[in-house]
Amino acid sequence: MYPKNTWYVACTPDEIAQKPLGRQICGEKMVFYRGSEGSVVAIEDFCPHRGAPLSLGYVENGNLVCGYHGLVMGADGKTVEMPGQRVRGFPCNKTFAAVERYGFIWVWPGDQAQADPALIHHLEWAVSDQWAYGGGLFDIQCDYRLMIDNLMDLTHETYVHASSIGQKEIDEAPPVTTVDGDEVVTARHMENIMAPPFWRMALRGNNLADDVPVDRWQICRFTPPSHVLIEVGVAHAGKGGYNAAPEHKASSIVVDFITPQTETSIWYFWGMARNFNPHDEALTASIREGQGKIFSEDLEMLERQQQNLLSHPQRNLLKLNIDAGGVQSRKILERLIARERAAEPQLIATTTA
């Protein structure tokens, strides 16, 4: 179950720079490409002739040419032409609203009449030259809600990420979860501790001592449909923690855009945006490499967790205080999905005498 009347990250611009890209999102097989004047186009990845994936074709004059028999598909989902054929009666393909913004391409898989680009949340870190960003993409075989659970409860860092960002003090600092409308925030603050390896590297990247006590924070923010932005950082102890002046801390935003492929698989767009030394490309690369290793540590755990849940659908899972962020996020999703379904036209069975 996932909301469909919403914007999801579909891909990054570089993925469609050279050729069309086929990608399944919310159960819909789509093809993305650059149309006329560089506009982003998203249509059903299905050739009406023989059902071949249009994503295996190529772009010519702003149209998509099927790589099987040369059918030419327009951005409006209508067949433009096909060698030796009249195409007036060819069926139309579904089209999907697609918007390029903030370094990503977003798609609306649901009711196209509701696709308003203004509903895409503003991302200041993506438009300001005071920030730097580096990230990547993982294909993970798990329910998108399991990833949301994972990101809204960072207790697992102590165990899954013991060599990079984990430390026992995370377990010892109870999280506080609040709900404001459709936003869920889970915050954890740790004071007067030593920084773990990743954050020692970040401190050095901001020309700060890495061998002194620090105050550390993790503020996880969920917004529908499946976006989790996490404010993280460390500051030299006694300098104000989260509110410390820039010269005393290294802070970032962990970016997590989770896009369902199916009920049990996701596209996971991950990254980190930072506002210290933003023009240091070597530091960006180093942080990206470190984050990639950290996120890859979650993959086996989530995929094996998904396999267990599929094998034991009757088992009830415990809900502990550390799970509050994920539990509240799921409640919001359930409400949004129920609202979508209630708005769908209902078929009424009829009988004839």
C-alpha positions in Angstrom: 0.0 0.0 0.0 1.4 3.4 -1.0 -0.1 6.8 -1.8 -0.2 7.5 -5.6 -1.5 11.0 -5.7 1.8 12.6 -4.7 5.3 13.4 -6.0 8.0 10.7 -5.9 11.6 11.1 -7.0 11.9 9.0 -10.1 15.5 9.5 -11.2 18.3 12.0 -11.5 19.0 14.0 -14.7 22.2 12.1 -15.5 20.2 8.9 -15.8 18.4 10.2 -18.9 21.2 12.3 -20.4 22.1 9.7 -23.0 19.1 7.4 -23.5 15.6 6.7 -22.2 15.3 5.2 -18.8 12.8 2.4 -17.8 11.7 2.5 -14.2 8.8 0.9 -12.3 7.2 3.3 -9.7 4.2 2.4 -7.6 3.5 -0.6 -9.8 3.6 1.5 -13.0 6.2 0.7 -15.6 7.3 4.1 -17.0 9.9 5.4 -19.4 11.6 8.8 -18.9 13.4 10.8 -21.5 14.2 14.3 -22.8 11.6 15.5 -25.1 11.5 18.6 -27.3 13.5 21.6 -25.9 14.9 19.4 -23.2 11.6 18.9 -21.3 11.2 15.7 -19.2 8.7 13.2 -20.4 7.3 10.2 -18.6 5.0 7.8 -20.4 3.9 4.1 -20.1 6.8 1.9 -20.9 4.8 -0.2 -23.4 4.8 -0.2 -27.2 1.2 -0.5 -28.4 2.4 -2.5 -31.4 3.8 -5.7 -29.7 4.2 -4.7 -26.1 8.0 -4.1 -26.2 9.5 -1.8 -23.6 9.8 1.7 -25.2 12.8 2.3 -22.8 14.9 0.0 -25.1 14.4 2.5 -27.9 16.0 5.9 -28.6 15.0 9.6 -28.8 14.7 11.3 -32.1 13.4 14.9 -32.7 11.8 14.9 -29.2 9.9 11.7 -29.8 10.6 8.2 -28.5 11.3 5.5 -31.2 10.6 1.9 -30.2 13.7 -0.2 -30.6 11.7 -3.2 -31.9 9.9 -2.1 -35.0 10.4 1.7 -35.2 7.1 2.9 -33.9 7.4 6.6 -33.0 5.7 7.7 -29.7 4.9 11.3 -28.9 5.2 13.0 -25.5 1.4 13.0 -25.3 1.2 9.2 -25.4 0.0 9.2 -29.0 1.7 7.3 -31.8 3.2 9.7 -34.3 4.1 7.4 -37.1 5.4 3.9 -37.9 7.2 2.7 -41.0 4.6 1.5 -43.6 1.6 1.8 -41.3 -1.3 4.1 -40.7 -1.4 5.0 -37.0 -4.6 6.9 -36.6 -6.4 4.1 -34.8 -3.4 3.1 -32.5 -4.3 3.2 -28.8 -2.8 5.9 -26.6 -0.3 5.3 -23.8 -0.7 6.6 -20.3 1.3 9.7 -19.5 2.6 10.9 -16.2 3.4 14.4 -14.9 7.1 14.8 -14.5 9.0 17.8 -13.1 12.7 18.5 -12.9 13.5 20.3 -9.7 16.2 20.4 -7.0 18.5 18.1 -9.0 15.9 15.3 -9.3 13.2 14.3 -11.6 9.8 13.9 -9.8 6.8 11.9 -11.1 3.1 11.8 -10.1 1.9 8.2 -10.6 -1.8 8.8 -9.6 -4.6 11.0 -10.8 -2.9 13.3 -13.3 -5.6 16.0 -12.8 -4.2 16.5 -9.3 -0.5 16.8 -10.2 0.4 20.3 -8.9 4.2 21.0 -8.9 3.6 23.5 -6.1 3.1 20.4 -3.8 6.8 19.5 -4.1 8.4 20.6 -0.8 11.0 23.4 -1.0 14.5 22.1 -0.5 16.7 25.1 0.4 19.9 23.0 0.5 19.4 22.1 -3.2 19.2 25.7 -4.4 21.7 27.6 -2.2 25.4 27.8 -3.1 26.1 27.7 0.7 25.3 24.0 0.6 27.0 21.0 -1.1 25.3 17.7 -1.9 26.5 14.2 -2.8 24.4 11.1 -3.0 23.5 7.9 -4.9 20.8 5.3 -5.6 20.1 1.8 -4.3 17.6 -0.8 -5.6 16.4 -2.6 -2.4 14.0 -5.5 -2.1 11.8 -4.3 0.8 8.6 -2.6 1.6 9.1 1.2 1.5 7.7 1.4 5.1 10.5 -0.7 6.4 13.0 1.9 5.2 10.9 4.6 6.8 10.9 2.7 10.1 14.7 2.3 9.8 15.3 6.0 9.3 12.9 7.2 11.9 14.6 5.0 14.6 18.3 5.5 14.6 18.9 3.2 17.5 20.0 0.6 15.0 23.1 2.7 14.3 24.8 1.3 17.4 24.6 -2.2 15.9 24.4 -2.0 12.1 26.8 0.9 11.8 29.1 0.2 14.7 32.3 1.1 12.7 31.1 4.4 11.4 28.4 6.4 13.1 27.2 4.0 15.8 28.0 4.4 19.5 26.4 3.2 22.8 25.4 6.7 23.8 22.6 6.5 21.1 20.9 3.8 23.1 21.3 5.8 26.3 19.6 8.9 24.9 15.8 8.4 24.7 14.2 9.8 21.5 11.3 12.3 21.6 8.7 12.0 18.9 6.2 14.7 18.0 3.5 14.9 15.3 2.5 18.2 13.5 -0.1 17.6 10.8 1.5 15.3 8.3 5.0 15.7 9.7 6.6 13.4 12.2 9.8 14.4 14.1 11.9 12.1 16.2 14.8 13.9 17.9 17.7 12.6 20.0 20.4 14.7 21.6 23.6 13.4 23.2 25.9 15.6 25.3 29.6 15.5 26.2 30.5 12.3 24.2 33.3 11.4 21.9 32.5 11.5 18.2 32.4 8.2 16.2 34.7 7.8 13.2 32.5 9.3 10.5 31.9 12.5 12.6 35.6 12.8 13.5 36.2 12.9 9.7 33.5 15.6 9.4 35.0 17.7 12.1 38.4 17.6 10.4 36.7 18.6 7.2 35.5 21.7 8.9 39.0 22.4 10.4 37.9 21.4 13.9 39.6 19.2 16.5 38.3 15.7 16.4 39.7 14.4 19.7 37.6 16.4 22.1 34.1 15.8 23.6 31.2 16.8 21.5 27.4 17.3 21.6 25.6 15.3 19.0 22.1 15.5 17.6 19.8 13.5 15.3 16.5 15.1 14.2 14.5 12.8 11.8 11.7 14.5 9.8 9.2 12.4 7.9 6.8 13.9 5.4 4.6 12.0 3.0 4.7 10.1 0.9 8.1 8.7 2.0 10.6 11.4 2.5 12.9 11.5 5.5 15.3 14.4 6.0 17.6 14.0 9.1 19.4 16.9 10.6 22.6 15.5 12.1 25.8 16.9 13.5 28.3 17.3 16.2 29.6 20.5 18.0 32.4 20.9 20.4 30.9 20.3 23.8 29.6 23.3 25.7 29.3 25.5 22.5 25.5 25.2 22.2 25.0 21.8 20.6 22.5 22.0 17.7 22.4 25.8 18.1 26.2 26.2 18.1 27.8 28.8 15.8 29.1 27.4 12.5 32.7 27.7 13.6 32.2 25.2 16.4 30.3 22.4 14.6 30.0 20.1 11.6 26.3 19.6 10.6 24.5 18.2 7.7 21.1 16.9 6.4 20.9 13.3 5.5 18.6 13.1 2.5 16.4 10.0 2.0 13.8 9.8 -0.8 12.1 6.4 -0.9 10.2 5.5 -4.0 8.2 2.3 -4.1 8.7 0.1 -7.1 6.3 -2.6 -5.9 4.8 -3.6 -2.5 8.2 -5.2 -1.6 10.8 -3.2 -3.5 12.0 0.4 -3.5 14.3 2.9 -5.2 16.3 4.5 -2.5 17.8 7.9 -3.3 20.2 8.7 -0.5 22.7 11.5 0.1 24.0 14.2 2.4 23.8 18.0 2.2 26.2 20.0 4.2 26.7 23.7 4.8 30.4 23.8 5.8 33.2 24.1 3.2 30.6 23.6 0.4 33.1 24.2 -2.4 35.5 21.5 -1.2 34.8 18.8 -3.9 37.3 16.4 -2.3 35.4 16.6 1.0 32.1 16.1 -0.8 33.5 12.9 -2.5 34.8 11.7 0.8 31.5 12.2 2.6 29.6 10.6 -0.2 31.9 7.5 -0.1 31.4 7.3 3.7 27.7 7.6 3.4 27.5 5.1 0.7 29.2 2.5 2.9 27.0 3.3 5.8 23.7 3.0 3.8 24.9 -0.2 2.1 25.2 -1.7 5.6 21.4 -1.5 5.9 20.7 -3.4 2.7 21.0 -7.0 3.9 19.2 -6.3 7.1 16.2 -4.8 5.4 16.0 -7.4 2.6 16.3 -10.3 5.1 13.7 -8.6 7.3 11.3 -8.4 4.4 11.9 -12.1 3.6 11.1 -13.0 7.3 7.9 -10.9 7.2 6.7 -12.6 4.0 7.4 -16.0 5.5 5.6 -15.2 8.7 2.6 -12.9 7.8 0.7 -14.0 10.9 3.4 -12.9 13.4 2.7 -9.7 15.3 5.6 -7.3 15.8 6.4 -5.4 19.0 6.0 -1.7 19.1 8.4 -0.1 21.6 9.0 3.5 22.5 11.9 3.7 20.1 9.5 2.8 17.3 7.2 5.8 17.8 8.5 7.7 14.8 7.9 4.9 12.4 4.5 4.0 14.0 3.3 7.6 13.7 4.6 7.9 10.1 2.6 4.7 9.2 -0.6 6.2 10.7 -0.3 9.2 8.4 0.3 7.0 5.4 -2.7 4.8 6.3 -4.9 8.0 6.5 -3.7 9.3 3.2 -4.2 5.9 1.4 -7.7 5.6 2.9 -8.6 9.1 1.7 -7.4 8.2 -1.9 -9.4 5.0 -1.9 -12.5 6.8 -0.7 -12.2 9.3 -3.5 -11.9 6.6 -6.2 -15.1 5.9 -8.3 -16.9 2.8 -7.1 -18.3 0.2 -9.5 -21.9 -0.7 -8.7 -22.9 -4.2 -9.6 -26.1 -4.4 -11.6 -28.3 -7.3 -12.6 -30.6 -7.7 -15.5 -33.9 -9.6 -15.5 
